[in-house]
Amino acid sequence: MGLLDNLKTKLGPAKGKVSDLAQQHGDKIQSGLDKAAKTVDQRTKGKYSDRIQTGTGKAKDAVDRLAHKDEPGSGTGGGSTPPAGPPPAS
């Protein structure tokens, strides 16, 4: 058994636990991502808004994939709603 096989075997239970936590606390994680994005956007004075929005959207998609990994048809990830980004700086 190779090194990667050993790692996959040891990390299997951790992946299930992370998925369970993402299911239980998905709303809190999403809210935290929004708050962090807003803070970073304000501190950079909107200079990187597009990148922050893209990164936040990808992070939210990853959380959604983790939270719904046990549901049928969860591997597609082809949602029609664009990711929500931080509000415009005021």
N, C-alpha and C positions, 0 to 999 in steps of 0.2 A: 504494500500500500504506500503510495507516494505522499509527499508532504501536503499537496492540495487536498487529497482525499481525507487525510487526517484533520485538516482544518475544517473542511465541510462537515465532517462527522461531529466535531466539537462545537461548531457554530449553529448547527441545526436547531437545538432547543432555544438558543438565544433569539433566533429569527422568529420563532413562534411567540416568544414573550414580547418582543418588540411589536409584533403585529397586534397582539392583545392590548398592549398599552396604547397603540395608535387608535384602535377601535374605541377604547374607553375614554381617551382624552383628546380626540381629534379636534374638537371645538377649541379647547384651550391652546393646543399647538397652533392652530390656524390663527387664533387671536394674537398669540405671541409673535408669530411671523409678521403679522400686519403691524404690530406695535414697533417691532425692531426695524422694519422697512421704513416706517414713517420717521422714526428717530434718525436713522442713517440719512434719509433723504433730506431732512431738515438740517442736519449738521454739515452735509455737503452742499447745502444751498441749491438743491435740485440739479446739480451738475451731472449726476449719474442716475437720474430718475429712470431712464429706460433700462439700464442694466439692473437696477434694484428691482424694478417691476418684473423683469425676466427671471431673475434669480428667485424671487419670492414665488412666482408662479410655478417654477420647477420644483421648489421645495414643497409647495402645497400638493402638487401632483404626486410627488414621492410619498407623502404622508397618506394621501388617498389610496395609492396602490398598496401600501403596507396594511392599511386598515381594512381593505376589501379583498385581500389576497385569497380568502377562503370562499368567496362568492363566485358562482358560475359566471363566466364571461368577463372576469376581472382583468384579463390580460390585454385588453384592447387599448384602454387609456385614451380613446378618441372622443373626448368630451367636446360639445359644441360651444360651451361658454368660455370666453377668454379669461385668463387668470386676472384676478382683481389686484391692482397695484395700490401703492400708497396714494393718499389724496394729494392734490396739488399743493405745493407750498404756498403759504399765505404771507 
